[in-house]
């Protein structure tokens, strides 16, 4: 992912609209690119911070953004775990079907 693509995805990230692949790429890129971390921080401040401050809530941009990043990492890990569980379940189901079919066909 390049910086231009990263910047185009910031709002989708902030609104939790990235699929697994894009979220993974987004999180990887932000770890490597200081300029994009700064851009994310600015946009987070604009879209989230101003809303909170207008509502009279306190706002610590660095802490809140770090919390959001951690939450997104956990969500990505959870989504990947669920996907792997579903794949394993499909494999087991298919293998069981093949075994039953084998038994029925060869032990009649």
C-alpha positions in Angstrom: 0.0 0.0 0.0 1.4 3.4 -0.9 0.7 6.7 1.0 -1.8 7.9 -1.6 -4.0 4.8 -1.1 -3.5 4.9 2.6 -4.8 8.5 2.7 -7.8 7.6 0.6 -8.7 4.9 3.2 -8.4 7.0 6.4 -12.1 7.9 6.6 -13.1 4.3 5.9 -10.8 3.2 8.7 -12.2 5.7 11.1 -15.8 4.6 10.3 -14.8 0.9 10.5 -15.6 0.2 6.8 -12.4 -1.6 5.7 -12.5 -5.3 4.8 -9.9 -7.7 6.4 -7.4 -7.3 3.6 -7.5 -3.5 3.5 -7.5 -3.2 7.2 -4.4 -5.5 7.4 -2.6 -3.5 4.8 -3.7 -0.2 6.5 -2.4 -1.3 9.9 0.9 -2.6 8.4 1.4 0.7 6.5 0.8 2.9 9.5 3.5 1.0 11.4 6.1 1.8 8.7 5.2 5.3 7.6 5.5 8.2 10.0 4.0 10.7 7.5 0.8 8.6 7.3 0.7 8.2 11.1 0.7 12.0 11.2 -2.0 12.3 8.6 -4.2 9.8 10.4 -3.7 11.7 13.6 -4.7 15.0 12.0 -7.8 13.5 10.4 -8.7 11.7 13.6 -8.5 15.0 15.4 -10.7 16.7 12.8 -13.4 14.0 12.6 -13.5 12.6 16.1 -11.8 15.2 18.3 -13.8 18.2 17.2 -17.1 16.3 17.6 -16.1 15.3 21.1 -14.9 18.8 22.1 -18.1 20.3 20.8 -20.1 17.9 22.9 -18.0 19.0 25.9 -16.2 15.7 26.3 -12.5 15.4 27.0 -10.3 14.2 24.3 -6.7 12.9 24.3 -6.0 12.4 20.6 -2.9 10.2 21.1 -4.4 7.9 23.7 -7.8 7.7 21.9 -6.2 7.0 18.5 -3.9 4.4 20.1 -7.0 2.8 21.7 -8.7 2.8 18.3 -5.7 1.2 16.6 -5.6 -1.5 19.3 -9.3 -2.2 18.9 -8.9 -2.5 15.1 -6.0 -4.9 15.6 -8.1 -7.1 17.9 -11.0 -7.0 15.5 -8.7 -8.0 12.6 -7.3 -10.9 14.7 -10.8 -12.0 15.7 -12.0 -11.9 12.1 -9.1 -13.9 10.9 -9.6 -16.4 13.7 -13.3 -16.8 12.8 -12.3 -17.2 9.2 -9.8 -19.9 10.0 -12.3 -21.7 12.2 -14.9 -21.7 9.4 -12.3 -23.1 6.9 -11.3 -25.8 9.4 -14.9 -26.7 9.9 -15.5 -27.0 6.1 -12.4 -29.2 5.8 -13.6 -31.5 8.6 -17.1 -31.7 7.1 -15.8 -32.5 3.7 -13.5 -35.1 5.0 -16.3 -36.7 7.0 -18.5 -36.8 3.9 -15.7 -38.4 1.9 -15.2 -41.1 4.6 -18.9 -41.8 4.8 -19.1 -42.0 1.0 -16.1 -44.3 0.9 -17.6 -46.6 3.6 -21.0 -46.7 1.8 -19.5 -47.4 -1.6 -16.9 -50.0 -0.7 -18.6 -51.9 2.2 -22.0 -52.6 0.7 
